[in-house]
Amino acid sequence: MGQLVHDIGNDLGALDLQAAYLAELLGGAPERGEIDRMRSLVGSIAKNLQSVTALLAPPRIHPQPWQVSKYLDGFREDLASRYPRESRRLSWDIALGLERFSVDPELLGPAMVELCRNACEFHQSDSPVNVRARVESGRWIWELSQWTPAVVGSPSSWGVVPFESPRRGHYGLGLFYSRRVLAAHGGELQFLPEPGTGSLVTRMALPLLETVD
């Protein structure tokens, strides 16, 4: 897979260079606009290819110690800045003290964003998606509770394999990526339907470095 992606990337780069050369030959001719649009499409294909490659690659974490509550404050600020629509749909219930964990924020952050966006997308209610953060048995527990009465497939298999449910612009890689990032941190990801309520809980658990009473 890696070699295939590399070869396609090289071909796209060569195509872009050829298009740039043709654009120079055309100068100010009206046809140059078409060449520029073709280069834009090539660039979009290359960008999508890079995104897919990054999501498929095994995560290489560089963990740092963080106070969980401070990390979560920064995550919420970043989420509100980058994804304000989803951020406004979340209702937070945080019960944390001075607990610490060791994580790579460059990888964990995007995984958590994916889970938030996924919950908001499939939440079938005007009420907020409830988010809880707490400590349980030496682990940090982070849960998103959405109302999704018609669960499709087996939640235990979601995100286990790539390309599970592709559609235009989405390739079934977000949950796959999130699972791998959490596993690399020694954590786990579960999707837990609550029978009789229509609720689906996305549950993430990460080990703590220490617990301070």
Secondary structure as the mmCIF struct_conf table of DSSP 4:
data_model
#
loop_
_struct_conf.conf_type_id
_struct_conf.id
_struct_conf.beg_label_comp_id
_struct_conf.beg_label_asym_id
_struct_conf.beg_label_seq_id
_struct_conf.end_label_comp_id
_struct_conf.end_label_asym_id
_struct_conf.end_label_seq_id
HELX_RH_AL_P HELX_RH_AL_P1 GLY A 2 LEU A 26
TURN_TY1_P TURN_TY1_P1 GLY A 27 GLY A 28
TURN_TY1_P TURN_TY1_P2 PRO A 30 GLU A 31
HELX_RH_AL_P HELX_RH_AL_P2 ARG A 32 LEU A 56
BEND BEND1 ALA A 57 ALA A 57
HELX_LH_PP_P HELX_LH_PP_P1 PRO A 58 PRO A 59
STRN STRN1 GLN A 64 GLN A 67
HELX_RH_AL_P HELX_RH_AL_P3 VAL A 68 ARG A 82
HELX_RH_AL_P HELX_RH_AL_P4 PRO A 84 ARG A 88
TURN_TY1_P TURN_TY1_P3 ARG A 89 ARG A 89
STRN STRN2 LEU A 90 ILE A 94
BEND BEND2 LEU A 98 LEU A 98
STRN STRN3 ARG A 100 VAL A 103
HELX_RH_AL_P HELX_RH_AL_P5 PRO A 105 PHE A 122
BEND BEND3 SER A 125 SER A 127
HELX_LH_PP_P HELX_LH_PP_P2 PRO A 128 PRO A 128
STRN STRN4 VAL A 129 GLU A 136
TURN_TY1_P TURN_TY1_P4 SER A 137 GLY A 138
STRN STRN5 ARG A 139 TRP A 147
BEND BEND4 PRO A 149 ALA A 150
BEND BEND5 GLY A 153 GLY A 153
HELX_RH_3T_P HELX_RH_3T_P1 PRO A 155 SER A 157
TURN_TY1_P TURN_TY1_P5 TRP A 158 VAL A 160
BEND BEND6 VAL A 161 VAL A 161
TURN_TY1_P TURN_TY1_P6 PRO A 162 PHE A 163
BEND BEND7 GLU A 164 SER A 165
STRN STRN6 ARG A 167 ARG A 167
TURN_TY1_P TURN_TY1_P7 ARG A 168 GLY A 169
STRN STRN7 HIS A 170 HIS A 170
BEND BEND8 GLY A 172 GLY A 172
HELX_RH_AL_P HELX_RH_AL_P6 GLY A 174 ALA A 184
TURN_TY1_P TURN_TY1_P8 HIS A 185 GLY A 186
STRN STRN8 GLU A 188 GLU A 194
TURN_TY1_P TURN_TY1_P9 PRO A 195 GLY A 198
STRN STRN9 SER A 199 PRO A 207
BEND BEND9 LEU A 209 LEU A 209
STRN STRN10 GLU A 210 GLU A 210
#
